[in-house]
Structure formats: structure tokens, C-alpha cells
Amino acid sequence: MSGRFVIFSLAFLCIVHGCSSQAGKNPAGADGSASEQKLQVTEPQELASAAPLATQDSPATSDPLPTSDPQPQSQSARPESSAASEAVVMTPAQPPAVNPQAAAGSPAAVTASPEAATNKFNEARKKLQTKIVSEIPRSGPPEVPPKSSQFQLIRYTSPVGNLAAYVTRDPRDGKRHPAIIWITGGDSNEIGDVWSPADRDFDQSASAFRKAGIVMMFPSLRGGNNNPGVREGFLGEVDDILAATDHLAKLPYVDPQQIYLGGHSTGGTLVMLVGAASDRYRAIFVLGPVAFANQYDGEYVYGDTSNRTEVVVRSPSFWLDSIQSPMYVIEGDTGGNWNTIRSMQKKNKNPQIHFLKIPRKTHFSVIGPVAEKLAPQIIAGQVTLTEEDAEAIK
């Protein structure tokens, strides 16, 4: 299989024995904890509350932050690219068009407004001329799904060119179905096997959605696989996801008024930013994100992180007020990234954002059960994930 995506059938063994995931490389120590902050981008007490971060390649841990830089796990699986490319990339001058969704059944939904296209986050992205200082090797074309799977490999048009994606095949039942774009963790710019059976405790493909009959799209992003463009890390990728949404909404078997967005870990951080850029989603599900992009210790952020503005624009904590669709920020209560999520919860004043801690779940085991809970709500057209629902998740 091409790329660094998770091989789902081996996921449980990987957790137990510490093997690396193809979804992306661990930006932290071998124990999965994040290394010391390199750049303070907000109040010291807010950063001080950040827990060790769960990463894609090792389970969450509650160990204290290390005082030195541990080496990433399984370095040989992801060749280093220490030479700076010094590329300068300008994000698109115009924010993506806003396509409002029907709001029946979703809490506190909003409609498009002039402010939606010119909110503070979009203005900040528009002004930032990012300086890309690092690159990583590309893995090549994504694997073609087997004919027995529900997925097909397609290309969608983004601001940097045609990018690869997996999307559910047309069920040919003459109906329009709800749909969700799902962004996996680790190296979210690349895609790989999302069709193989996965253990419920490590289901990166959130398979409950497709099993319920929801159309799924897994877009690769700029610089991933054999795509044009370069990885920017939580910046231009926002526009790629919005472009993927445009493609999905035009499919004849998709209900354009029932498009959802979700992501896990780095994918969760990214979809929070997408939610700050557009109000077009019926609801957004954010699993295990971080508040500040520099909490990944330089991994997955390819801009100049010594520049405070580069970090701020990529950090969800600064853009909570710009989020316009109902958003559920979710994490397990065992290890994981809850403390950094809690820092956002404490400062949040946006009624669109709901924070939920799932008991007895980790950063990884939370995905499957949450998807199982959400899938029937999406089919019914009424997402109302509550604290009581969270407590009842098994």
C-alpha cells in the first residue's frame, strides 16, 4: 500500500507492540508524548495546561512533557528532509465561496452572511504569505480500491490542481444521500486503504458512517501522494477540503444540504480550521485536535514556526469566534489531548461549539464508538450529540 496511511487490519497489533503507522509519523517521543514547546503563541498559563499529545503512531500517554527533544518513533519509515526548501507560497487571495446548508435538526445553525466570507480567520489567511521551509518525500499514487469495496479513486479540482480522493461509489438507488468528508490523522495530506476491516478500538476510517449508508469522501491534500503543490500544514489544505466539498456536493447521489465534515487528531485540528473558514457544513465532528499548531513540535507544520504569525494562523484556539457551523469537539478521557482541548473550552464564547469528553476511551478508541453514535443521527437528519450521549457511549 502506498503512503503512510494506517493498515487497519494490523492496527491493534501496532498499538500493543508499538509499530509505526502508515498514516503519519509520530512527532513525539517513543511513548507518544509531545516534546517541549518551541514557541509560545498565547498566555503561558494556557500552554502550561496542555497535556502530552497523543499522536498517530503511538497511543496516548499521561507522562509529563519531556525537557528535551525525543526522536520521532520509527524514523526509518519516514526519511528525514532537513534541508529547507525556502519556498514561498501564497494562499488564494479570495476566500472560498460560502454555500449555506439547510439547518433543520442541527443545533444553533447559522446561514451565510457577508461576514462569513470575510471573517477574521479568512482575513488572516488572506494576508499571510507563508514561507515553506521543510518538505517530506511523497509516497506516490494512492492505491486503487478493489472492486469489491464501496470506494472509487477520483480526482477533484483544488486551487493547486487536481488532487486524489476516495469517494463512495454511486449506489444507483435514485436517492440523494447524506455525506461526510473525513480527514484522517497523522499525515493527513495522503490517503491509503480505508476499506479494509478495522478493529473498533482503532478505526481510522470511521467505518460506521459508510456501513450506515452515508456517502464518504477521503480527500488527499496538496503535496500528498502524487498531488501537485507542496504541503503547507493546516493552511492551504483548508482550501483543498473546501474544494473537495464542492466536488462532493455536485455528485448526483449526494444531498448537498446534508454534507458533514469530520477528522481525527491532525485531521481534527485541520477540520476545526475549515469550520472557521466556511459555514457550509451541516455539522463538524472534531476528534482529538490540539489548540496550537506548535504543539506538534514542528511536525506537520511546514511553514516557518519561528514566525509567530505562521503558528497563530494555523492554530484553532485563535479562531473559535469564526466557527459558524455546529461543531462537536470530542476526545477520550484517558490520556490523549483533552487538556489542550480544555484550554479551548475555557476560552470559548461561541455557542456553536460543543466540547465532549468520552469516558473510558482513549485518543484512538474514541473514533469507532463516536461514529456509531453519530451515524444514525446523520441518517435521521438531526445531530444532537449531548453530554448524556457521551456518557452512554460504550
WOFEN-V201130 format. One record per residue. N is the residue number from 1. PSI is psi in degrees with one decimal (NA if undefined). D_LAST is the distance of its C-alpha to the last C-alpha in Angstrom with 1 decimal. Layout:
n->N psi->PSI d_last->D_LAST
n->N psi->PSI d_last->D_LAST
//
This chain:
n->1 psi->136.4 d_last->32.1
n->2 psi->157.8 d_last->33.5
n->3 psi->-179.6 d_last->32.1
n->4 psi->30.1 d_last->29.7
n->5 psi->157.2 d_last->26.5
n->6 psi->132.9 d_last->23.6
n->7 psi->103.1 d_last->24.3
n->8 psi->-35.1 d_last->20.9
n->9 psi->-18.0 d_last->21.7
n->10 psi->8.6 d_last->22.5
n->11 psi->-43.5 d_last->19.8
n->12 psi->-42.0 d_last->18.1
n->13 psi->-34.5 d_last->21.6
n->14 psi->-38.7 d_last->22.5
n->15 psi->-46.2 d_last->19.8
n->16 psi->-41.3 d_last->20.9
n->17 psi->-0.8 d_last->24.6
n->18 psi->21.4 d_last->25.0
n->19 psi->160.7 d_last->26.5
n->20 psi->154.0 d_last->27.1
n->21 psi->146.1 d_last->25.3
n->22 psi->-3.5 d_last->27.5
n->23 psi->-17.5 d_last->25.6
n->24 psi->160.9 d_last->27.7
n->25 psi->149.2 d_last->29.0
n->26 psi->119.0 d_last->27.7
n->27 psi->5.6 d_last->29.6
n->28 psi->-162.4 d_last->29.1
n->29 psi->175.6 d_last->29.8
n->30 psi->-20.7 d_last->28.8
n->31 psi->-1.0 d_last->26.1
n->32 psi->-0.4 d_last->24.6
n->33 psi->149.1 d_last->25.9
n->34 psi->149.7 d_last->28.1
n->35 psi->173.7 d_last->31.7
n->36 psi->145.2 d_last->33.9
n->37 psi->138.5 d_last->34.4
n->38 psi->-22.4 d_last->37.6
n->39 psi->120.9 d_last->38.2
n->40 psi->121.6 d_last->37.4
n->41 psi->5.7 d_last->36.9
n->42 psi->-169.3 d_last->35.9
n->43 psi->138.4 d_last->36.4
n->44 psi->-39.8 d_last->36.2
n->45 psi->-28.2 d_last->33.9
n->46 psi->-41.6 d_last->31.3
n->47 psi->-34.8 d_last->31.5
n->48 psi->-23.7 d_last->31.5
n->49 psi->-5.7 d_last->28.0
n->50 psi->128.4 d_last->26.6
n->51 psi->165.2 d_last->24.3
n->52 psi->138.6 d_last->24.8
n->53 psi->135.8 d_last->23.3
n->54 psi->143.4 d_last->20.9
n->55 psi->172.7 d_last->22.7
n->56 psi->-23.7 d_last->22.3
n->57 psi->-11.2 d_last->23.7
n->58 psi->149.7 d_last->22.2
n->59 psi->162.9 d_last->18.9
n->60 psi->155.1 d_last->18.8
n->61 psi->156.4 d_last->20.9
n->62 psi->14.1 d_last->22.0
n->63 psi->151.1 d_last->25.6
n->64 psi->160.0 d_last->28.3
n->65 psi->134.4 d_last->30.0
n->66 psi->158.8 d_last->32.7
n->67 psi->-0.8 d_last->36.3
n->68 psi->175.6 d_last->37.5
n->69 psi->102.9 d_last->36.4
n->70 psi->153.4 d_last->34.5
n->71 psi->143.1 d_last->35.0
n->72 psi->145.9 d_last->32.3
n->73 psi->142.8 d_last->30.6
n->74 psi->56.1 d_last->32.2
n->75 psi->-35.0 d_last->35.1
n->76 psi->-22.7 d_last->36.9
n->77 psi->-16.8 d_last->34.2
n->78 psi->97.1 d_last->35.1
n->79 psi->139.6 d_last->38.8
n->80 psi->150.8 d_last->39.8
n->81 psi->82.2 d_last->41.8
n->82 psi->-18.7 d_last->43.4
n->83 psi->128.4 d_last->46.3
n->84 psi->135.3 d_last->46.0
n->85 psi->-21.1 d_last->46.8
n->86 psi->24.4 d_last->47.8
n->87 psi->144.4 d_last->47.1
n->88 psi->122.2 d_last->47.1
n->89 psi->132.3 d_last->44.9
n->90 psi->123.7 d_last->45.1
n->91 psi->156.9 d_last->42.2
n->92 psi->139.6 d_last->43.2
n->93 psi->-31.4 d_last->45.5
n->94 psi->129.9 d_last->44.0
n->95 psi->148.0 d_last->40.4
n->96 psi->148.9 d_last->38.8
n->97 psi->144.9 d_last->39.4
n->98 psi->129.3 d_last->36.9
n->99 psi->95.2 d_last->35.7
n->100 psi->148.8 d_last->34.0
n->101 psi->152.4 d_last->31.2
n->102 psi->144.9 d_last->31.2
n->103 psi->2.9 d_last->28.9
n->104 psi->125.9 d_last->28.2
n->105 psi->-18.6 d_last->24.7
n->106 psi->141.2 d_last->23.8
n->107 psi->139.9 d_last->24.1
n->108 psi->39.8 d_last->27.3
n->109 psi->153.1 d_last->28.4
n->110 psi->162.9 d_last->31.8
n->111 psi->166.9 d_last->34.6
n->112 psi->145.9 d_last->36.8
n->113 psi->164.0 d_last->39.5
n->114 psi->-32.6 d_last->42.3
n->115 psi->-25.2 d_last->40.3
n->116 psi->-36.2 d_last->37.4
n->117 psi->-11.6 d_last->39.6
n->118 psi->34.6 d_last->41.3
n->119 psi->173.8 d_last->38.6
n->120 psi->-37.6 d_last->38.9
n->121 psi->-47.5 d_last->36.5
n->122 psi->-36.0 d_last->38.4
n->123 psi->-41.3 d_last->41.6
n->124 psi->-41.7 d_last->40.6
n->125 psi->-39.8 d_last->39.7
n->126 psi->-36.7 d_last->42.9
n->127 psi->-24.8 d_last->45.0
n->128 psi->122.0 d_last->43.4
n->129 psi->95.6 d_last->45.4
n->130 psi->145.8 d_last->43.0
n->131 psi->107.8 d_last->44.6
n->132 psi->120.8 d_last->42.7
n->133 psi->-0.4 d_last->43.6
n->134 psi->153.4 d_last->41.4
n->135 psi->162.6 d_last->40.4
n->136 psi->155.9 d_last->38.5
n->137 psi->147.6 d_last->39.4
n->138 psi->149.8 d_last->38.2
n->139 psi->-12.1 d_last->36.7
n->140 psi->-175.9 d_last->38.5
n->141 psi->145.1 d_last->37.5
n->142 psi->154.7 d_last->34.0
n->143 psi->141.4 d_last->33.4
n->144 psi->126.7 d_last->34.1
n->145 psi->145.0 d_last->31.2
n->146 psi->153.3 d_last->32.0
n->147 psi->-24.3 d_last->33.2
n->148 psi->-11.9 d_last->30.5
n->149 psi->172.7 d_last->27.9
n->150 psi->-3.1 d_last->27.1
n->151 psi->155.6 d_last->28.5
n->152 psi->153.2 d_last->32.0
n->153 psi->124.8 d_last->33.6
n->154 psi->177.7 d_last->35.4
n->155 psi->138.7 d_last->37.2
n->156 psi->155.8 d_last->37.0
n->157 psi->122.0 d_last->39.6
n->158 psi->175.7 d_last->38.8
n->159 psi->-20.0 d_last->41.4
n->160 psi->-0.6 d_last->42.0
n->161 psi->-164.9 d_last->42.3
n->162 psi->122.9 d_last->40.4
n->163 psi->149.9 d_last->37.0
n->164 psi->152.5 d_last->34.9
n->165 psi->153.3 d_last->31.6
n->166 psi->135.8 d_last->29.4
n->167 psi->146.6 d_last->28.9
n->168 psi->136.2 d_last->27.7
n->169 psi->156.4 d_last->30.8
n->170 psi->118.8 d_last->32.3
n->171 psi->-11.0 d_last->30.8
n->172 psi->44.7 d_last->34.3
n->173 psi->6.2 d_last->33.2
n->174 psi->9.0 d_last->35.2
n->175 psi->158.6 d_last->32.3
n->176 psi->128.0 d_last->31.1
n->177 psi->152.4 d_last->27.4
n->178 psi->155.3 d_last->25.1
n->179 psi->154.1 d_last->24.7
n->180 psi->136.2 d_last->23.0
n->181 psi->127.7 d_last->24.5
n->182 psi->128.1 d_last->22.1
n->183 psi->117.2 d_last->23.5
n->184 psi->168.5 d_last->22.1
n->185 psi->-175.8 d_last->22.4
n->186 psi->-131.8 d_last->25.2
n->187 psi->86.3 d_last->28.4
n->188 psi->-11.9 d_last->27.4
n->189 psi->-17.1 d_last->31.0
n->190 psi->155.6 d_last->30.6
n->191 psi->156.6 d_last->28.8
n->192 psi->-154.0 d_last->28.2
n->193 psi->113.6 d_last->26.3
n->194 psi->8.3 d_last->23.4
n->195 psi->-19.0 d_last->23.7
n->196 psi->148.6 d_last->23.0
n->197 psi->144.2 d_last->19.8
n->198 psi->150.0 d_last->17.2
n->199 psi->139.7 d_last->14.6
n->200 psi->-27.8 d_last->11.1
n->201 psi->-0.3 d_last->11.1
n->202 psi->52.0 d_last->14.3
n->203 psi->79.8 d_last->14.7
n->204 psi->-22.8 d_last->17.5
n->205 psi->-1.8 d_last->18.7
n->206 psi->52.8 d_last->15.6
n->207 psi->-18.5 d_last->16.5
n->208 psi->-29.7 d_last->14.4
n->209 psi->-49.7 d_last->17.1
n->210 psi->-33.8 d_last->20.0
n->211 psi->-26.7 d_last->18.4
n->212 psi->-4.3 d_last->18.3
n->213 psi->12.7 d_last->22.0
n->214 psi->131.6 d_last->21.9
n->215 psi->133.5 d_last->24.8
n->216 psi->144.6 d_last->23.9
n->217 psi->128.4 d_last->26.4
n->218 psi->94.1 d_last->26.2
n->219 psi->137.4 d_last->29.5
n->220 psi->164.4 d_last->31.2
n->221 psi->172.7 d_last->33.1
n->222 psi->136.0 d_last->36.6
n->223 psi->-7.1 d_last->37.8
n->224 psi->158.9 d_last->35.0
n->225 psi->-126.1 d_last->35.7
n->226 psi->30.8 d_last->39.2
n->227 psi->154.4 d_last->39.0
n->228 psi->171.3 d_last->41.8
n->229 psi->178.4 d_last->41.6
n->230 psi->151.3 d_last->40.3
n->231 psi->134.0 d_last->37.0
n->232 psi->-25.7 d_last->37.1
n->233 psi->95.9 d_last->33.6
n->234 psi->28.3 d_last->31.9
n->235 psi->-90.6 d_last->35.2
n->236 psi->-23.2 d_last->36.8
n->237 psi->-25.8 d_last->33.5
n->238 psi->-44.2 d_last->32.6
n->239 psi->-32.3 d_last->35.5
n->240 psi->-43.2 d_last->34.4
n->241 psi->-38.8 d_last->31.0
n->242 psi->-36.1 d_last->33.0
n->243 psi->-39.1 d_last->35.3
n->244 psi->-36.8 d_last->32.6
n->245 psi->-40.0 d_last->31.4
n->246 psi->-45.8 d_last->35.0
n->247 psi->-47.5 d_last->35.1
n->248 psi->-41.5 d_last->31.8
n->249 psi->-21.5 d_last->33.1
n->250 psi->-7.7 d_last->36.2
n->251 psi->136.2 d_last->34.7
n->252 psi->-17.2 d_last->35.8
n->253 psi->11.1 d_last->32.5
n->254 psi->135.5 d_last->30.6
n->255 psi->109.4 d_last->30.5
n->256 psi->-14.9 d_last->31.8
n->257 psi->1.8 d_last->30.5
n->258 psi->52.2 d_last->26.9
n->259 psi->126.5 d_last->26.4
n->260 psi->165.9 d_last->23.4
n->261 psi->139.4 d_last->23.1
n->262 psi->160.2 d_last->20.3
n->263 psi->160.9 d_last->20.3
n->264 psi->138.4 d_last->18.7
n->265 psi->-120.3 d_last->20.5
n->266 psi->-35.1 d_last->24.2
n->267 psi->-33.4 d_last->23.4
n->268 psi->-42.8 d_last->21.5
n->269 psi->-42.8 d_last->24.6
n->270 psi->-42.9 d_last->26.8
n->271 psi->-23.3 d_last->25.2
n->272 psi->-41.6 d_last->25.5
n->273 psi->-36.9 d_last->29.2
n->274 psi->-40.4 d_last->29.4
n->275 psi->-26.4 d_last->28.0
n->276 psi->-17.1 d_last->30.8
n->277 psi->-23.4 d_last->33.3
n->278 psi->150.3 d_last->32.7
n->279 psi->22.6 d_last->31.4
n->280 psi->-7.6 d_last->31.1
n->281 psi->141.8 d_last->27.3
n->282 psi->-40.7 d_last->25.5
n->283 psi->159.5 d_last->22.6
n->284 psi->133.2 d_last->21.7
n->285 psi->117.6 d_last->18.3
n->286 psi->109.9 d_last->18.9
n->287 psi->121.9 d_last->16.4
n->288 psi->44.1 d_last->17.7
n->289 psi->-177.2 d_last->21.4
n->290 psi->161.7 d_last->24.2
n->291 psi->-34.0 d_last->26.7
n->292 psi->132.5 d_last->29.8
n->293 psi->-28.6 d_last->30.8
n->294 psi->-2.8 d_last->32.8
n->295 psi->-8.5 d_last->29.6
n->296 psi->5.7 d_last->29.5
n->297 psi->42.3 d_last->32.8
n->298 psi->-21.1 d_last->34.8
n->299 psi->145.0 d_last->32.6
n->300 psi->-1.5 d_last->31.8
n->301 psi->108.6 d_last->34.4
n->302 psi->-0.4 d_last->37.7
n->303 psi->179.9 d_last->39.8
n->304 psi->98.3 d_last->41.9
n->305 psi->-4.7 d_last->39.4
n->306 psi->-12.2 d_last->42.5
n->307 psi->113.8 d_last->43.1
n->308 psi->-39.8 d_last->41.0
n->309 psi->-37.0 d_last->41.1
n->310 psi->-38.5 d_last->39.5
n->311 psi->-43.3 d_last->36.5
n->312 psi->-46.2 d_last->36.3
n->313 psi->-26.5 d_last->36.3
n->314 psi->1.9 d_last->33.4
n->315 psi->117.0 d_last->31.2
n->316 psi->-30.6 d_last->28.8
n->317 psi->-26.6 d_last->29.4
n->318 psi->-8.5 d_last->32.9
n->319 psi->22.2 d_last->32.1
n->320 psi->-36.8 d_last->29.5
n->321 psi->-18.1 d_last->32.2
n->322 psi->-11.4 d_last->32.9
n->323 psi->130.6 d_last->29.5
n->324 psi->-21.6 d_last->30.1
n->325 psi->155.9 d_last->27.1
n->326 psi->128.7 d_last->23.9
n->327 psi->134.6 d_last->21.8
n->328 psi->114.7 d_last->18.2
n->329 psi->118.8 d_last->18.1
n->330 psi->141.1 d_last->14.7
n->331 psi->155.0 d_last->13.9
n->332 psi->161.4 d_last->11.5
n->333 psi->-0.7 d_last->12.9
n->334 psi->107.3 d_last->13.9
n->335 psi->-140.0 d_last->17.3
n->336 psi->-157.1 d_last->17.7
n->337 psi->24.3 d_last->19.8
n->338 psi->-37.1 d_last->18.6
n->339 psi->-39.3 d_last->22.1
n->340 psi->-32.9 d_last->23.9
n->341 psi->-40.7 d_last->21.6
n->342 psi->-34.7 d_last->22.3
n->343 psi->-33.8 d_last->26.0
n->344 psi->-39.9 d_last->25.7
n->345 psi->-39.6 d_last->23.9
n->346 psi->-35.7 d_last->26.7
n->347 psi->-11.5 d_last->29.4
n->348 psi->135.3 d_last->28.0
n->349 psi->10.6 d_last->30.0
n->350 psi->115.4 d_last->28.8
n->351 psi->-10.8 d_last->27.0
n->352 psi->-19.9 d_last->25.8
n->353 psi->128.1 d_last->23.3
n->354 psi->129.4 d_last->20.0
n->355 psi->128.4 d_last->18.2
n->356 psi->128.5 d_last->14.5
n->357 psi->125.4 d_last->12.9
n->358 psi->119.2 d_last->9.1
n->359 psi->145.3 d_last->8.5
n->360 psi->18.8 d_last->8.0
n->361 psi->151.0 d_last->8.6
n->362 psi->-178.3 d_last->12.1
n->363 psi->-29.6 d_last->14.6
n->364 psi->-41.9 d_last->13.9
n->365 psi->-7.9 d_last->10.3
n->366 psi->-24.5 d_last->9.5
n->367 psi->-55.7 d_last->11.6
n->368 psi->-53.1 d_last->10.1
n->369 psi->-36.8 d_last->6.8
n->370 psi->-41.8 d_last->9.2
n->371 psi->-39.1 d_last->11.8
n->372 psi->-36.8 d_last->10.1
n->373 psi->-38.8 d_last->9.8
n->374 psi->-33.6 d_last->13.3
n->375 psi->-51.0 d_last->15.1
n->376 psi->-29.3 d_last->15.8
n->377 psi->-39.2 d_last->16.8
n->378 psi->-44.8 d_last->19.2
n->379 psi->-38.5 d_last->20.6
n->380 psi->-11.6 d_last->21.3
n->381 psi->22.4 d_last->22.9
n->382 psi->94.9 d_last->21.2
n->383 psi->117.2 d_last->18.7
n->384 psi->61.8 d_last->17.7
n->385 psi->117.6 d_last->14.5
n->386 psi->172.3 d_last->14.7
n->387 psi->-34.3 d_last->13.6
n->388 psi->-40.5 d_last->12.2
n->389 psi->-43.2 d_last->10.1
n->390 psi->-42.8 d_last->9.0
n->391 psi->-30.2 d_last->8.3
n->392 psi->-10.3 d_last->6.3
n->393 psi->130.8 d_last->3.8
n->394 psi->NA d_last->0.0
//
